[in-house]
Amino acid sequence: MLGLLFNYFTMKSQLLFSEKDQEAIVNAIKEAELNTSGEIRVHIEAHCKEKNVLDRAANVFAELGMHQTDLRNGVLFYLATADRKFAIIGDAGINKRVPTNFWECIKNTMANKFKEGLFTEGLTEGLLLAGEQLKKHFPRATDDVNELSDEISFGDSKE
């Protein structure tokens, strides 16, 4: 019985995050975007459908139309919960301005929380750090427009 329950939860990653958790994540996205014109999204699914997590994150980035922001400053936080993989990728506009290891501190902070089983905390902390870091390169303008949804997207519907 426990095995069936585990399989159910790994297939539906949305169930790993309560409504309260999801609300905290969306609030962290909104708060992070108060610091930057960067557009941040979170995509969560149980299994990474590519061998390389960065390839899967890039595909999701494209599927979500994140490359269509005016400044090409979209950021995707991608999590494959059952596979225990995650990635953070930025669009071309960000990659032109930031150092190569720009995301490493954020990824390490998140990984430490994830190792403790604190997925919501790790994700929200990472999102807020991203907003702070992006502020240096993409400060929020007074006339900033939210170009992408702040809602979490889930990729389990086809699994």
C-alpha angles and dihedrals in degrees: 000000000000090000091054091049091050091050091050092053094046091051093050105046089174087072091059089068116059121216088261091052092049090049090051091051093049090047090052090052090051092046093048090050090055086071100047146029085230116117114228127197134176123211121186129185135155100240133033105232094204131061090237117052092212090056090052092047090051091051092049089047089057094042089054091050091238093148090068098079116119095241096034087238103135120139126198125201104198123191129183099190103189092044091046093229132132140170140185117211133178131203125254094270091058095042090055092057108036132069119261094254093047095125098041098091091048092047092049092050090050094045091054091053092044090053087058091051091251098132099155092045092047093049096045092047090050092049093051092047089051091054090051094047094045090050088074093057103024109028116188113262122220090243095045115153122206099236099178134045117265091210120110115251119215124204102197100096093090097042 
